[in-house]
Amino acid sequence: HGPFDRLCWVELQKDAEAPSPAYAGRRQKRWVKVLKMHSGKQLVEVMYDKRRKSMSLYLDRALQLTDTGEHMYHEMMAHTPLLTTTQPASSVLVIGAGDGGVSLRVLMHPSVKRVVQVELDDAVVNASRNYFPQLAAAYDDPRMELRIEDAVAWAIREAPKKPDTFDAVIIDSTDEPLISIWTTKFYTALRRMLRPGGVLIQNAQNLDVSEQLDNLMKLHQSGGFQRVRAVLIDTVDYGSPYIAFMSSGPEVVCPGPVADAEERA
């Protein structure tokens, strides 16, 4: 059950670990719940780990990040696609990622002039501003355009008006969207908004859910992405290797296994 409905206890193993002799051998509360609220879309919780002196963000009781390990995930999700596009990326679409960690890393690239982020739940953004300000700093960058709405509906609606707009699309979301579902129509819209030489990356899952990974790969392909590559992410926050899919047209040489060396030559 984890540190949710009640605070978890940690037994001090040695007297030397106690803050004073009076506390030797006594149990101490490890986690403190500093935020619990339902946004109307999902349950948002923030936990403080007194042992590690770190904050953790949970959505519907699923761990999203810790402030000590988030960089392992966010840097891979941002830097990998931006270093793969055929031309330096100037315009990037971020879907989800309400904590701001992905956009923060995207904005580190000097070539980036514009980031459009479409996040469903402003409660996640507000929680990050209050408890993860080092990540939410991305929202204060003048290059950032934050839109609070359903990204699936937004992409399908905007694609006819915004063809060839973005050099990279980054999807950092819960495993299944909260309102709309992943569809071929959605990925076709994203493909249309990508410029030639652009790439899409999407977080998937770990290797324990092979059927879900297979379905997501097929959706990318059905949306018109001829090349789909797995990106392996090692992180302390999730089971590793955590899988993301990076997809593109045939003109982009996505990193792949050694067996693809001839294709990349």
Backbone hydrogen bonds, N-H to C=O, Kabsch-Sander energy under -0.5 kcal/mol:
donor,donor_aa,acceptor,acceptor_aa,energy
4,F,2,G,-1.6
10,V,28,Q,-1.8
12,L,26,R,-0.6
17,E,14,K,-1.5
18,A,15,D,-1.4
23,Y,20,S,-2.2
24,A,21,P,-1.2
26,R,23,Y,-2.3
28,Q,10,V,-1.7
30,R,8,C,-1.8
31,W,8,C,-0.6
32,V,48,Y,-2.3
34,V,32,V,-0.8
34,V,46,V,-1.9
35,L,46,V,-1.4
37,M,44,V,-2.2
39,S,37,M,-0.6
39,S,42,Q,-2.5
44,V,37,M,-3.3
45,E,43,L,-0.5
45,E,58,Y,-2.5
46,V,35,L,-1.9
47,M,56,S,-2.3
48,Y,32,V,-3.1
49,D,47,M,-0.5
49,D,54,S,-3.3
50,K,30,R,-3.3
50,K,48,Y,-0.8
53,K,49,D,-1.7
54,S,49,D,-1.3
56,S,47,M,-2.3
57,L,65,L,-2.5
58,Y,45,E,-3.0
59,L,62,A,-2.3
60,D,43,L,-3.0
62,A,59,L,-1.8
64,Q,57,L,-3.3
65,L,57,L,-1.2
67,D,55,M,-2.3
69,G,66,T,-0.8
70,E,66,T,-1.9
72,M,69,G,-1.2
73,Y,69,G,-0.7
73,Y,70,E,-0.6
74,H,70,E,-2.7
75,E,71,H,-2.0
76,M,72,M,-0.6
77,M,73,Y,-2.3
78,A,74,H,-1.7
79,H,75,E,-2.6
80,T,75,E,-0.5
80,T,76,M,-1.2
82,L,78,A,-1.5
83,L,79,H,-1.7
84,T,81,P,-1.5
85,T,81,P,-1.4
86,T,197,G,-1.8
92,V,114,R,-2.3
93,L,168,A,-2.7
94,V,92,V,-0.5
94,V,116,V,-3.0
95,I,170,I,-3.3
96,G,118,V,-2.8
97,A,172,D,-2.7
100,G,97,A,-2.1
104,L,100,G,-2.4
105,R,101,G,-1.4
106,V,102,V,-2.4
107,L,103,S,-2.6
108,M,105,R,-1.0
109,H,106,V,-1.8
112,V,109,H,-1.7
113,K,90,S,-2.7
114,R,90,S,-1.8
115,V,143,R,-2.5
116,V,92,V,-2.6
117,Q,115,V,-0.6
117,Q,145,E,-3.0
118,V,94,V,-2.6
119,E,117,Q,-0.6
119,E,147,R,-2.5
122,D,120,L,-0.6
124,V,121,D,-1.2
125,V,121,D,-1.0
126,N,122,D,-2.5
127,A,123,A,-2.2
128,S,124,V,-2.2
129,R,125,V,-2.3
130,N,126,N,-1.8
131,Y,127,A,-2.6
132,F,128,S,-2.3
135,L,132,F,-1.9
136,A,132,F,-2.1
137,A,133,P,-1.0
138,A,135,L,-1.8
139,Y,136,A,-1.8
140,D,137,A,-1.6
141,D,138,A,-1.5
144,M,141,D,-2.0
145,E,115,V,-2.8
147,R,117,Q,-3.1
147,R,145,E,-0.5
149,E,119,E,-1.1
149,E,147,R,-0.9
151,A,149,E,-0.5
154,W,150,D,-2.3
155,A,151,A,-2.6
156,I,152,V,-2.0
157,R,153,A,-2.2
158,E,154,W,-2.8
159,A,155,A,-2.1
161,K,158,E,-1.0
162,K,158,E,-1.4
162,K,159,A,-0.6
164,D,192,R,-2.4
165,T,162,K,-0.7
165,T,193,M,-1.7
166,F,193,M,-2.8
167,D,91,S,-3.2
168,A,91,S,-1.0
169,V,199,V,-2.2
170,I,93,L,-2.9
171,I,169,V,-0.5
171,I,201,I,-3.0
172,D,95,I,-2.9
172,D,170,I,-0.6
187,Y,183,T,-1.9
188,T,184,T,-2.5
189,A,185,K,-1.8
190,L,186,F,-2.0
191,R,187,Y,-2.4
192,R,188,T,-1.9
193,M,189,A,-1.7
194,L,190,L,-1.0
194,L,191,R,-0.5
195,R,166,F,-3.0
198,G,195,R,-2.2
199,V,167,D,-1.5
200,L,247,S,-2.8
201,I,169,V,-2.6
202,Q,245,F,-2.3
203,N,171,I,-2.0
204,A,243,I,-2.4
207,L,241,P,-0.6
209,V,206,N,-1.5
213,L,209,V,-1.9
214,D,210,S,-2.4
215,N,211,E,-2.2
216,L,212,Q,-2.1
217,M,213,L,-2.2
218,K,214,D,-2.0
219,L,215,N,-1.8
220,H,216,L,-2.1
221,Q,217,M,-2.1
222,S,218,K,-2.5
223,G,219,L,-1.4
224,G,221,Q,-1.6
225,F,220,H,-1.8
226,Q,224,G,-0.8
227,R,248,S,-2.4
228,V,226,Q,-0.5
229,R,246,M,-2.8
231,V,244,A,-3.4
233,I,231,V,-0.5
233,I,242,Y,-3.0
235,T,233,I,-0.6
242,Y,233,I,-3.1
243,I,205,Q,-2.5
244,A,231,V,-2.1
245,F,202,Q,-2.6
246,M,229,R,-3.2
247,S,200,L,-3.3
247,S,245,F,-0.5
248,S,227,R,-2.3
249,G,198,G,-0.6
252,V,249,G,-1.4
254,C,252,V,-1.2
260,D,257,P,-1.9
261,A,258,V,-2.1
264,R,260,D,-1.9
265,A,261,A,-1.1
